[in-house]
Each structure stands twice: as C-alpha cells, then as structure tokens.
Amino acid sequence: MTIRTARIAHFAGVAALALGLPGPTYAATPHPWMARATVAKQAAARADAAKEAIARSRARQLVAAMTLAQKLQQLTGSEPSVLPELPECFGARHVTGIAALAIPTFRITNGPVGVGQNDCVSRDVEKARAVPGAPFFLPYSHPSSAHATALPSGMAVAASFDPRVAADFGGVIATEMNNLALHVFEAPGMNLARLPILGRNFEYFGEDPYLAGTMAVAETKAVQSAGIIAMAKHFVANEQETNRMTIRETVDDQVLRELYLLPFEMSVKDGKVAAIMCSYNYLNGLQACANKAMLTGVLRDDWNFSGYVQTDFFALKNTVPSLEAGTDHEMPTPLYWSPDKISAALGQHSLAIGQIDTALERRYTQMFKAGIFDRKLVQTPIDFVAGGKAARAIGTRAAVLLQNNGALPLSPTARSIALVGKASQPYAQQAIAGGSILGKAMGAGGGSSDVVPDYTVAPIDGIRTALRELGRGEAVVKLVLIDDANASATIDGVSVPFAKALETIGASDSVVVMAGTNAEEGADRATFADKDGHQLAANAAAGLSLDWYVAKPSAIATTDPAGNTAKSSQTGAMLQAILAARSTTGVAMPAKTVLVLKDNASVAMDPALLGSHGPAILETWFPGQEDGNIVADLLFGRVDPVGRLPVTFPVAGKGFLDTIAADQFPGVRDPGGSFQAVQYSEKLAIGYRWYDANPLGKCAPVGGVNPCVAFAFGHGLSYTRFATSAPKLATDAATGRYRVSLSVRNTGQRSGSEVVQAYVSLPESADRLGVKQPPKRLVGFGRVTVAPGATQSVTITIDPAASHHPLGVWNSAEHRWVIASGRYTVWVGTSASPASLVEAGQFVR
C-alpha cells in the first residue's frame, strides 16, 4: 500500500482491516449498530449513497439507545484529558468515548499542511497544566505533539495545477492519521486569497474558486477513501485574520455564491465531504456558527449536504441559535453547549431533544460511514522515509519558475556557489513552513499548520548533498548572511563588511538568494498603529514586500516598540546591490543570480527585478521539512519546475492593496467601538479579475501586457520550451457540453509539463442579472507532460451543469443559477495574461 494512493478499504467484522489497521472486538451479544451482518453489509456497499444509508441507520439505532446525559457528553469536545484507549496520550482534541455503547474516543487533528496538534502530547503537559498560571493552550499546541511529515503548503499544492498532487498530499496525511489513530482532519482550507496579505493564505488554494474547489475535491477524496473524515473550512467568508473573532463582514449574496461559496459547493457535491467547519466571523449580520441561511439554507437545503458541522475552536457564541441554525458539534470543550446550558434550554422548551438527536445522528453517520466504530484505537509507527519522499515530490511539482535569464538550472561547471540571505530571516538558514521563526525548530509556533517533523533539511545541506550526488563534491558553497542595514555580513560565520560580501558574491560562479514572506494563523501581514489591529499605520500593500517582517508572524504587527514591531529587512536594496555588483567570473550578475522565493502567497515585485536586468526567480512557497532537497532538485535541474501561479503577483505600487479602502480592510469601527465592519465592496473583482476589470483605469493592457501585473495568475515557465496549436472549440449536441482541444509540442531539449487553461467571457446580458461580471473566469485546465520533440493533445471540457457553474450567474431575486442569454467567448492560454490568451471560439446561449 503506497502513500500516494492511501486507499484503505476499511472492512470490519469477517475481513481484516486493510493496511493492518486493527479490527473491532465484538461482544457476545453486540449492540444492533455493531452487529456483524450490518458492518459487513456497509463494507460491501459500493455506492456512496448506499453506504451512507446503512451508516445513518446505525447512527439512529445508537442515538435511540442513549440517555440524555450521554447525549450531552457527546455533543461537545472533552476537557483536556488522558485518552482511555491511549493512556500515554494527554489530549485536548477529542470526544471521550462511551465503552458501554461501543462509542470510541473520537479524535480530531489540525494541520492543513500535515498532521499537527494531534491530540497526543506528553503526560508531562498534564502536570504542567495543573500549575497555577500555566498557559491555557498548552495541551493544544505543545511541541511534544506526535511527529508527522511537514508537507509543502496548501498554496504550493494549488500551484501544481494538478489534482493528482492534491490527492498525493491528502494520501500522506490520511496514512499518517491512521498511523496515529486519528479520525478527523480539519482541512482542506478553501478560503480565497481576497487579501494577498491574509495570514493564512498559505493554508488555502489561491484566488480562484474553481482552482480551489478542484484541489479541495481531490484532497478530500484521497483523505476520505482512507477512512478519515475531511472537514472543509472555514465556512464562510473568513478572508482575514485581523480581529477574526469579532469581524462583521458584509458580502453580496451573488458574490458569495459565485466566489466564496463555490469551492465549498464543489467539495459537497463532487467530494462528498463529510464535515464542514463554521468560522469565527460574522457574515451579513449573523455569526458563522449561528447563520441558518448558510448552515441550513445553503448547505442542507440547496446542496443536500448530509454531513455534520463542527465549530472552529471556541467559535461558538451562543447556545440555542447555533443549534437551531445547523451547527452539530462544539469544539474543543463544553462551553455554550455545556450540559447545564443545554439542559436549561430543554427545560425552557427553547430546544427540543429531537434537535440534539439530529446533531448527533449527523456526526455518527459520518463516523460509521468512515469505519471509525469498526476499528480499534491503536497507534502504529509512521514511515517517515516514505513521507519525506512524498513531501519532496509534492514540493518539486509545486515550484513556479517566474523568470529565467539563463541562471537556471545552475551551471554544471560552477565550482563556487554563494547562498545568500538575510541574517534576521530564516529563508536561507532553515527549512521553511508557515510561521517559521528564526532559530526555532519547525513546529514551535502556534498556528493550525504547525507540524512537528521527524527531521528537516536546511537549504545549504540540500545543496551540498545534491552536489555530492552529482559528482561535484569539490564545489564550494558559502553561506553569506547580510544584516538589515546592508552594512555588514557573515561568510560562513566570519564577520565582514557588506562590500567584502559583495566581492565574494561577485566572484562566485552561481549566486542563490533566498527571501520570502512569512505568515501564520492569528495575524495578517500588515502594520497597525495599535496592538488591536484597528487602524493601519502603513499602506496595506507594505505586507507584500520582501522587506516587511515581524518577530512573531502569528501576532498583530504594530509601530509600538513595545509590541510586535514591524521591521524592514532591506531585502530589496540588498538584491539591487547584488545585481549591480562587479562579477569577476565573466558572466553578468543577472545571468548567474537566482532569487528563490519562499512565500505565503504573492509578492509585490520591484520593477528593478523584472526583465533582462533581473535575476532568475523561482517561487517555492513554504516547502516544509524537505525544503533543502526540494530547492536543490530544482536549482540543479534534476526536476523541471512545473508549477503555475494560483495568485497574481503585482508590480509594486500598482496592486489591489495599493488602492484598498479602510472598509475593505481592516474594517471600520462601529459607533460603539465593539467590532470592526468590513465591506467586500470590490464584489467579484478579486485576484486576476480585479486586474482584468481595471476599476481605476490604471491597468489597461499595453501590447497585451497588464502594466500592474508582474506575473499573471496561471503563469509559469519551464526548463524546456513549448509550442501550441490553434485551439478548436466544439459543441457536443447530445450533452450540451463544450470541448476545447489543441496540441502541445515540446520544442526544447528535455521533458517538461505545460498547463493549458481555459477562460470564459460572459455576455453583456450577465451584468443585468446583478453584479457586474469580470472580463473572464477560469473554467478548466489540463496538464500534459511532453518528451522532447513530441506532441500531446489536450482537451478541456466545459460542462454548463458542473458544480462550479462555469457559465452560471447567481440570480439572487430568483434564488437560483441562471445562464445569461448572449454570446460567450472561450479563451485558451498558459496564463490569465491577455498576451497569453487566444480565442478558441464563441457560442450563443
């Protein structure tokens, strides 16, 4: 059984569980919901609906047998405690089981980039927590949490533009969750990169809802095929971390449907996701976990969602409204749904016992369906070698080559390499994940994506190992770290003036500069005048600069020296100094310099770095534990960079954030001063749609190139070259689908992959149905790998009935999707840039 597929046929009873998972122990007279025949019938059911129907019947039998006290105990997470089945584990992410009813302890893990915060920390934490004044969250994010593979970020997965990569990603996680006897994976995250500085962008899948939904569906299927419950999050419009617990957001209904709800709709309809996590924010006047219009109206009534809804941790704000709205499970502890509060509501007849039964039945149905009742809670060793191999493969398939002036792949004759970074930054010194802090081990942060890996590979180690494996062990790699003032540096730990460091860099055969934009849950990349994040102290776009950083990525950045002060690393000035330095190797500095980016999401690009006078630029996102090996594989050309941008990279000073109003971010204080109010007033114009729409009249294309865009959504180069044929558009009269076809020829000297993208422009009549439509929307893509000199065909199908509504407009007045009448134009290209796109054809509806 491979990590790639991670397929677990979780049969119970007569057959042994696959992958060696321990099967159940049956009593002499089992409960009817645990009867051998019933378990076997569920395991044998082929259709998803049939399997779920049996699971629901078992759930109803169980709920009918429970006392009120048992129901209330099961309605919420448990207080931090030792797990009965795993006495070596002190956990804070579970619902303690009820052995008398054969209910196992139900275990939940965080970590959208690997298994993190996984309900099993050292028993020493139990003792430490008992000490007066001990940190409350100690058992939730302690670094003694079980080790797992720290994968590349979700943004990296999206950059692959390949659902197979998302499936591999989910397969690693599911395999290791089964190793650790975990049941619920609180992911995939699919909020959109409305704000390029959103602190959790790296956990998500970019700025386009179709791309995000496609990746989420593939990951969900891989996870759930392994008997794990996937939990799509954060539902919904949770696009900023600043004041996330109290933020009041107003979003047009049509905008919600066409952008922010769309990936969730795809996950429900195509991925059959078992659970949804409601978020912290308020949406259109209602708190997310008490928003009946969303949790019941949209999820259940419109999409026929049959799973359950869990709160984000501590997201619940009330008792009765949340249960009535459609929330089913409070985490992590009984607060608003504590037995006393629920009992009081039942006694006052503001709640009915049937509502409690429904909430439990929804969750138990998914637990039965996943086989959680039908396997023992036993941990087995993780194969860290296999996990690392998979992480390395995912990371290399996610990297995006933004520009190349000949410096990549690194010259095979290079005998001296300068690895350059900032002394105050971790990028050139450590393996990078979300929230990486200089000098601290991965997993020492506090966000949901903290994973404690078994090992990490630093950049210099990866480069040196690659050189040895390539038979170039005599090559010298020097680590050059430069201070924030660009006044002094160290070369392999020896202090020198900056001018001396430039001499060493200029004398090197190859120069690799590493920089990036660190981020983590809890804060956005913005500087505020106050520690509460109420008023920006600088342009919101400042957070997209490579210069901007803070000591704690998870805390709000301020101008207050006593707080988490925002600082400047002067990375941009350092890069310009390096490019202007005197090269003594006979090769111009831009032609031998590579800028390796490790980013949360997009970066505002200095024009000085763009074009022939700039370096080669390779985006690797947050590579995770295999950082050094991933980057080395790409630098030396052992693999081809095949990723494409899931976000737009603006030219510095010309992006969406340079024009954003306070009511768009971070929000405007209400008259009482108790919360921030945010308007999504840009409506459908986010990401590439904003740049296409040119709302300020400054981004009109010149010669097919948008002057506000440094690197377009979907952009990515290769170490080889491709030529594409003229696309053809055909209509399948029998199905009503449209097909775009073309061929891709590899005109270079090595194998490589190309990603063909299809966009649709809606007719003008679509604007009359509500919100003005952007000039185009992504509706499909296809990846092909082509050998040198070979040609491969690509066909992209546009199905008007698909769950992502490629031609649809949400009609709020009629509460339904409609297809506007008029002429539709289909564009095909290798990015969203107008210069890349060719008209494939038109059709009339």
Solvent accessible surface area in square Angstrom, and as a share of the most:
residue,aa,sasa,rsa
1,M,137,0.61
2,T,83,0.48
3,I,23,0.12
4,R,127,0.46
5,T,53,0.31
6,A,0,0.00
7,R,112,0.41
8,I,4,0.02
9,A,45,0.35
10,H,35,0.16
11,F,81,0.34
12,A,3,0.03
13,G,20,0.20
14,V,131,0.76
15,A,51,0.39
16,A,90,0.70
17,L,9,0.05
18,A,29,0.23
19,L,72,0.36
20,G,63,0.61
21,L,16,0.08
22,P,33,0.21
23,G,26,0.25
24,P,27,0.17
25,T,109,0.63
26,Y,36,0.14
27,A,69,0.54
28,A,108,0.84
29,T,120,0.70
30,P,48,0.30
31,H,62,0.28
32,P,74,0.47
33,W,7,0.02
34,M,14,0.06
35,A,29,0.22
36,R,128,0.47
37,A,81,0.62
38,T,37,0.21
39,V,3,0.01
40,A,38,0.29
41,K,132,0.56
42,Q,7,0.03
43,A,18,0.14
44,A,75,0.58
45,A,19,0.15
46,R,236,0.86
47,A,59,0.46
48,D,61,0.31
49,A,79,0.61
50,A,44,0.34
51,K,42,0.18
52,E,17,0.08
53,A,54,0.42
54,I,25,0.13
55,A,0,0.00
56,R,63,0.23
57,S,56,0.36
58,R,1,0.00
59,A,0,0.00
60,R,137,0.50
61,Q,73,0.32
62,L,0,0.00
63,V,9,0.05
64,A,89,0.69
65,A,51,0.40
66,M,14,0.06
67,T,77,0.45
68,L,79,0.39
69,A,75,0.58
70,Q,44,0.19
71,K,20,0.08
72,L,8,0.04
73,Q,65,0.29
74,Q,1,0.01
75,L,0,0.00
76,T,3,0.02
77,G,1,0.01
78,S,19,0.12
79,E,94,0.42
80,P,14,0.09
81,S,36,0.23
82,V,41,0.24
83,L,0,0.00
84,P,86,0.54
85,E,70,0.31
86,L,9,0.05
87,P,80,0.50
88,E,98,0.44
89,C,0,0.00
90,F,8,0.03
91,G,1,0.01
92,A,1,0.01
93,R,5,0.02
94,H,1,0.01
95,V,1,0.00
96,T,36,0.21
97,G,19,0.19
98,I,26,0.13
99,A,100,0.78
100,A,77,0.60
101,L,15,0.07
102,A,35,0.27
103,I,4,0.02
104,P,21,0.13
105,T,0,0.00
106,F,2,0.01
107,R,0,0.00
108,I,0,0.00
109,T,0,0.00
110,N,14,0.07
111,G,0,0.00
112,P,4,0.03
113,V,5,0.03
114,G,1,0.01
115,V,1,0.00
116,G,2,0.02
117,Q,20,0.09
118,N,2,0.01
119,D,4,0.02
120,C,18,0.11
121,V,8,0.04
122,S,38,0.25
123,R,98,0.36
124,D,93,0.48
125,V,3,0.01
126,E,60,0.27
127,K,141,0.60
128,A,43,0.33
129,R,76,0.28
130,A,83,0.64
131,V,89,0.51
132,P,127,0.80
133,G,85,0.82
134,A,30,0.23
135,P,85,0.54
136,F,106,0.44
137,F,111,0.46
138,L,39,0.19
139,P,5,0.03
140,Y,8,0.03
141,S,36,0.23
142,H,49,0.22
143,P,74,0.46
144,S,46,0.29
145,S,5,0.03
146,A,24,0.19
147,H,79,0.35
148,A,0,0.00
149,T,1,0.00
150,A,2,0.01
151,L,3,0.02
152,P,1,0.01
153,S,1,0.01
154,G,1,0.01
155,M,0,0.00
156,A,1,0.01
157,V,0,0.00
158,A,0,0.00
159,A,0,0.00
160,S,1,0.00
161,F,1,0.00
162,D,9,0.05
163,P,52,0.33
164,R,127,0.47
165,V,1,0.01
166,A,0,0.00
167,A,24,0.19
168,D,10,0.05
169,F,2,0.01
170,G,0,0.00
171,G,0,0.00
172,V,1,0.00
173,I,1,0.01
174,A,0,0.00
175,T,26,0.15
176,E,3,0.01
177,M,0,0.00
178,N,6,0.03
179,N,26,0.13
180,L,17,0.08
181,A,9,0.07
182,L,1,0.01
183,H,4,0.02
184,V,0,0.00
185,F,0,0.00
186,E,0,0.00
187,A,0,0.00
188,P,1,0.01
189,G,1,0.01
190,M,1,0.00
191,N,2,0.01
192,L,1,0.00
193,A,5,0.04
194,R,3,0.01
195,L,0,0.00
196,P,24,0.15
197,I,0,0.00
198,L,1,0.00
199,G,0,0.00
200,R,4,0.01
201,N,0,0.00
202,F,1,0.01
203,E,2,0.01
204,Y,2,0.01
205,F,3,0.01
206,G,0,0.00
207,E,7,0.03
208,D,0,0.00
209,P,1,0.01
210,Y,32,0.12
211,L,0,0.00
212,A,0,0.00
213,G,0,0.00
214,T,23,0.13
215,M,0,0.00
216,A,0,0.00
217,V,17,0.09
218,A,15,0.11
219,E,2,0.01
220,T,0,0.00
221,K,109,0.46
222,A,1,0.01
223,V,0,0.00
224,Q,41,0.18
225,S,38,0.25
226,A,0,0.00
227,G,0,0.00
228,I,1,0.01
229,I,1,0.01
230,A,0,0.00
231,M,0,0.00
232,A,0,0.00
233,K,2,0.01
234,H,1,0.01
235,F,2,0.01
236,V,2,0.01
237,A,0,0.00
238,N,4,0.02
239,E,1,0.01
240,Q,3,0.01
241,E,3,0.01
242,T,0,0.00
243,N,33,0.17
244,R,40,0.15
245,M,71,0.32
246,T,53,0.31
247,I,1,0.01
248,R,70,0.26
249,E,4,0.02
250,T,66,0.38
251,V,4,0.02
252,D,55,0.29
253,D,55,0.28
254,Q,5,0.02
255,V,0,0.00
256,L,1,0.01
257,R,6,0.02
258,E,10,0.04
259,L,0,0.00
260,Y,3,0.01
261,L,1,0.00
262,L,11,0.05
263,P,0,0.00
264,F,0,0.00
265,E,2,0.01
266,M,8,0.03
267,S,0,0.00
268,V,10,0.06
269,K,74,0.31
270,D,59,0.31
271,G,4,0.04
272,K,109,0.46
273,V,6,0.03
274,A,6,0.05
275,A,0,0.00
276,I,0,0.00
277,M,3,0.01
278,C,0,0.00
279,S,0,0.00
280,Y,13,0.05
281,N,1,0.00
282,Y,37,0.14
283,L,2,0.01
284,N,72,0.37
285,G,63,0.61
286,L,82,0.41
287,Q,8,0.04
288,A,4,0.03
289,C,0,0.00
290,A,13,0.10
291,N,6,0.03
292,K,112,0.47
293,A,58,0.45
294,M,16,0.07
295,L,0,0.00
296,T,32,0.19
297,G,23,0.22
298,V,4,0.03
299,L,0,0.00
300,R,29,0.11
301,D,97,0.50
302,D,50,0.26
303,W,11,0.04
304,N,121,0.62
305,F,9,0.04
306,S,47,0.31
307,G,2,0.02
308,Y,0,0.00
309,V,0,0.00
310,Q,0,0.00
311,T,0,0.00
312,D,14,0.07
313,F,21,0.09
314,F,46,0.19
315,A,0,0.00
316,L,5,0.02
317,K,59,0.25
318,N,40,0.20
319,T,21,0.12
320,V,31,0.18
321,P,65,0.41
322,S,1,0.00
323,L,12,0.06
324,E,79,0.36
325,A,2,0.02
326,G,4,0.04
327,T,0,0.00
328,D,2,0.01
329,H,0,0.00
330,E,3,0.01
331,M,1,0.01
332,P,0,0.00
333,T,5,0.03
334,P,37,0.23
335,L,79,0.39
336,Y,80,0.30
337,W,0,0.00
338,S,14,0.09
339,P,63,0.40
340,D,98,0.51
341,K,89,0.38
342,I,0,0.00
343,S,47,0.30
344,A,49,0.38
345,A,6,0.04
346,L,30,0.15
347,G,57,0.55
348,Q,136,0.60
349,H,162,0.72
350,S,48,0.31
351,L,7,0.03
352,A,57,0.44
353,I,77,0.39
354,G,37,0.36
355,Q,55,0.24
356,I,0,0.00
357,D,37,0.19
358,T,56,0.33
359,A,2,0.02
360,L,1,0.01
361,E,36,0.16
362,R,63,0.23
363,R,1,0.00
364,Y,0,0.00
365,T,1,0.01
366,Q,6,0.03
367,M,0,0.00
368,F,0,0.00
369,K,27,0.11
370,A,11,0.09
371,G,1,0.01
372,I,0,0.00
373,F,9,0.04
374,D,4,0.02
375,R,19,0.07
376,K,97,0.41
377,L,18,0.09
378,V,64,0.37
379,Q,52,0.23
380,T,50,0.29
381,P,125,0.79
382,I,21,0.10
383,D,84,0.44
384,F,46,0.19
385,V,126,0.72
386,A,32,0.25
387,G,0,0.00
388,G,2,0.02
389,K,156,0.66
390,A,19,0.15
391,A,0,0.00
392,R,71,0.26
393,A,41,0.32
394,I,1,0.00
395,G,4,0.04
396,T,9,0.05
397,R,68,0.25
398,A,1,0.01
399,A,0,0.00
400,V,0,0.00
401,L,0,0.00
402,L,2,0.01
403,Q,18,0.08
404,N,48,0.25
405,N,47,0.24
406,G,58,0.56
407,A,5,0.04
408,L,8,0.04
409,P,48,0.30
410,L,6,0.03
411,S,45,0.29
412,P,100,0.63
413,T,102,0.59
414,A,1,0.01
415,R,106,0.39
416,S,33,0.21
417,I,2,0.01
418,A,0,0.00
419,L,0,0.00
420,V,0,0.00
421,G,0,0.00
422,K,6,0.03
423,A,44,0.34
424,S,35,0.22
425,Q,15,0.07
426,P,8,0.05
427,Y,6,0.02
428,A,3,0.02
429,Q,50,0.22
430,Q,36,0.16
431,A,8,0.06
432,I,0,0.00
433,A,10,0.08
434,G,5,0.05
435,G,4,0.03
436,S,12,0.08
437,I,42,0.21
438,L,68,0.34
439,G,70,0.67
440,K,111,0.47
441,A,81,0.63
442,M,24,0.11
443,G,9,0.09
444,A,47,0.36
445,G,20,0.19
446,G,50,0.48
447,G,2,0.02
448,S,9,0.06
449,S,3,0.02
450,D,15,0.08
451,V,4,0.02
452,V,23,0.13
453,P,14,0.09
454,D,72,0.37
455,Y,78,0.30
456,T,66,0.39
457,V,22,0.13
458,A,24,0.19
459,P,1,0.01
460,I,26,0.13
461,D,76,0.39
462,G,1,0.01
463,I,1,0.00
464,R,92,0.33
465,T,42,0.24
466,A,0,0.00
467,L,4,0.02
468,R,147,0.54
469,E,108,0.49
470,L,71,0.35
471,G,63,0.61
472,R,22,0.08
473,G,50,0.48
474,E,106,0.47
475,A,13,0.10
476,V,75,0.43
477,V,6,0.03
478,K,78,0.33
479,L,34,0.17
480,V,0,0.00
481,L,25,0.12
482,I,0,0.00
483,D,40,0.21
484,D,39,0.20
485,A,75,0.58
486,N,26,0.14
487,A,63,0.49
488,S,50,0.33
489,A,6,0.04
490,T,40,0.24
491,I,22,0.11
492,D,78,0.40
493,G,65,0.63
494,V,97,0.56
495,S,91,0.59
496,V,27,0.16
497,P,87,0.55
498,F,24,0.10
499,A,68,0.53
500,K,99,0.42
501,A,0,0.00
502,L,35,0.17
503,E,111,0.50
504,T,22,0.13
505,I,0,0.00
506,G,0,0.00
507,A,55,0.43
508,S,6,0.04
509,D,48,0.25
510,S,4,0.02
511,V,0,0.00
512,V,0,0.00
513,V,0,0.00
514,M,3,0.01
515,A,6,0.05
516,G,4,0.03
517,T,2,0.01
518,N,20,0.10
519,A,3,0.02
520,E,4,0.02
521,E,23,0.10
522,G,26,0.25
523,A,3,0.03
524,D,5,0.02
525,R,9,0.03
526,A,2,0.02
527,T,12,0.07
528,F,1,0.00
529,A,56,0.43
530,D,41,0.21
531,K,151,0.64
532,D,64,0.33
533,G,0,0.00
534,H,54,0.24
535,Q,123,0.54
536,L,42,0.21
537,A,46,0.36
538,A,45,0.35
539,N,83,0.43
540,A,3,0.03
541,A,13,0.10
542,A,36,0.28
543,G,0,0.00
544,L,7,0.03
545,S,35,0.22
546,L,20,0.10
547,D,39,0.20
548,W,24,0.08
549,Y,33,0.12
550,V,19,0.11
551,A,65,0.50
552,K,111,0.47
553,P,13,0.08
554,S,36,0.23
555,A,31,0.24
556,I,34,0.17
557,A,1,0.01
558,T,1,0.01
559,T,78,0.45
560,D,68,0.35
561,P,120,0.76
562,A,99,0.77
563,G,39,0.37
564,N,21,0.11
565,T,37,0.21
566,A,25,0.19
567,K,104,0.44
568,S,50,0.32
569,S,0,0.00
570,Q,74,0.33
571,T,2,0.01
572,G,17,0.16
573,A,48,0.37
574,M,1,0.00
575,L,1,0.01
576,Q,80,0.36
577,A,29,0.22
578,I,0,0.00
579,L,26,0.13
580,A,88,0.68
581,A,17,0.13
582,R,191,0.70
583,S,29,0.19
584,T,74,0.43
585,T,48,0.28
586,G,79,0.76
587,V,67,0.39
588,A,65,0.50
589,M,6,0.02
590,P,26,0.16
591,A,35,0.27
592,K,9,0.04
593,T,1,0.00
594,V,0,0.00
595,L,0,0.00
596,V,0,0.00
597,L,0,0.00
598,K,0,0.00
599,D,0,0.00
600,N,1,0.01
601,A,2,0.01
602,S,4,0.02
603,V,1,0.00
604,A,18,0.14
605,M,1,0.00
606,D,44,0.23
607,P,73,0.46
608,A,34,0.27
609,L,5,0.03
610,L,33,0.16
611,G,38,0.37
612,S,96,0.62
613,H,105,0.47
614,G,0,0.00
615,P,0,0.00
616,A,0,0.00
617,I,0,0.00
618,L,0,0.00
619,E,0,0.00
620,T,6,0.03
621,W,0,0.00
622,F,2,0.01
623,P,1,0.01
624,G,0,0.00
625,Q,0,0.00
626,E,8,0.04
627,D,0,0.00
628,G,0,0.00
629,N,22,0.11
630,I,1,0.00
631,V,1,0.00
632,A,1,0.00
633,D,9,0.05
634,L,0,0.00
635,L,0,0.00
636,F,21,0.09
637,G,12,0.11
638,R,82,0.30
639,V,49,0.28
640,D,18,0.09
641,P,0,0.00
642,V,19,0.11
643,G,0,0.00
644,R,2,0.01
645,L,0,0.00
646,P,0,0.00
647,V,4,0.02
648,T,8,0.04
649,F,0,0.00
650,P,4,0.03
651,V,15,0.08
652,A,43,0.34
653,G,57,0.55
654,K,96,0.41
655,G,3,0.03
656,F,10,0.04
657,L,3,0.02
658,D,43,0.22
659,T,59,0.34
660,I,26,0.13
661,A,49,0.38
662,A,62,0.48
663,D,48,0.25
664,Q,18,0.08
665,F,0,0.00
666,P,3,0.02
667,G,4,0.04
668,V,75,0.43
669,R,81,0.30
670,D,25,0.13
671,P,148,0.93
672,G,68,0.66
673,G,35,0.34
674,S,78,0.51
675,F,45,0.19
676,Q,0,0.00
677,A,33,0.26
678,V,0,0.00
679,Q,74,0.33
680,Y,8,0.03
681,S,61,0.39
682,E,21,0.09
683,K,85,0.36
684,L,3,0.02
685,A,17,0.13
686,I,1,0.01
687,G,13,0.12
688,Y,7,0.03
689,R,12,0.04
690,W,13,0.05
691,Y,13,0.05
692,D,34,0.18
693,A,40,0.31
694,N,35,0.18
695,P,74,0.46
696,L,90,0.45
697,G,57,0.54
698,K,145,0.61
699,C,5,0.03
700,A,53,0.41
701,P,72,0.45
702,V,112,0.64
703,G,81,0.78
704,G,24,0.23
705,V,83,0.48
706,N,10,0.05
707,P,45,0.28
708,C,2,0.01
709,V,24,0.14
710,A,21,0.17
711,F,17,0.07
712,A,13,0.10
713,F,0,0.00
714,G,0,0.00
715,H,36,0.16
716,G,12,0.12
717,L,71,0.35
718,S,18,0.12
719,Y,29,0.11
720,T,10,0.06
721,R,147,0.54
722,F,42,0.18
723,A,49,0.38
724,T,67,0.39
725,S,49,0.32
726,A,79,0.62
727,P,17,0.11
728,K,146,0.62
729,L,39,0.19
730,A,60,0.46
731,T,83,0.48
732,D,38,0.20
733,A,102,0.79
734,A,99,0.76
735,T,71,0.42
736,G,28,0.27
737,R,91,0.33
738,Y,11,0.04
739,R,82,0.30
740,V,0,0.00
741,S,42,0.27
742,L,16,0.08
743,S,33,0.22
744,V,0,0.00
745,R,117,0.43
746,N,0,0.00
747,T,51,0.29
748,G,5,0.05
749,Q,157,0.70
750,R,73,0.26
751,S,55,0.35
752,G,4,0.03
753,S,8,0.05
754,E,16,0.07
755,V,0,0.00
756,V,1,0.01
757,Q,0,0.00
758,A,0,0.00
759,Y,0,0.00
760,V,0,0.00
761,S,23,0.15
762,L,28,0.14
763,P,13,0.08
764,E,146,0.66
765,S,20,0.13
766,A,0,0.00
767,D,44,0.23
768,R,186,0.68
769,L,58,0.29
770,G,47,0.45
771,V,18,0.10
772,K,146,0.62
773,Q,17,0.07
774,P,13,0.08
775,P,61,0.39
776,K,14,0.06
777,R,20,0.07
778,L,4,0.02
779,V,2,0.01
780,G,3,0.03
781,F,30,0.12
782,G,16,0.15
783,R,43,0.16
784,V,22,0.13
785,T,83,0.48
786,V,0,0.00
787,A,53,0.41
788,P,65,0.41
789,G,47,0.45
790,A,35,0.27
791,T,72,0.42
792,Q,79,0.35
793,S,89,0.57
794,V,7,0.04
795,T,81,0.47
796,I,8,0.04
797,T,60,0.35
798,I,1,0.01
799,D,31,0.16
800,P,24,0.15
801,A,93,0.72
802,A,23,0.18
803,S,14,0.09
804,H,24,0.11
805,H,27,0.12
806,P,1,0.01
807,L,0,0.00
808,G,4,0.04
809,V,0,0.00
810,W,7,0.03
811,N,16,0.08
812,S,53,0.34
813,A,103,0.80
814,E,91,0.41
815,H,99,0.44
816,R,128,0.47
817,W,50,0.17
818,V,19,0.11
819,I,62,0.31
820,A,6,0.05
821,S,77,0.50
822,G,24,0.23
823,R,136,0.50
824,Y,0,0.00
825,T,17,0.10
826,V,0,0.00
827,W,75,0.26
828,V,4,0.02
829,G,8,0.08
830,T,44,0.26
831,S,6,0.04
832,A,4,0.03
833,S,26,0.17
834,P,52,0.32
835,A,66,0.51
836,S,32,0.20
837,L,24,0.12
838,V,81,0.47
839,E,77,0.34
840,A,12,0.09
841,G,18,0.17
842,Q,78,0.35
843,F,19,0.08
844,V,91,0.52
845,R,103,0.38
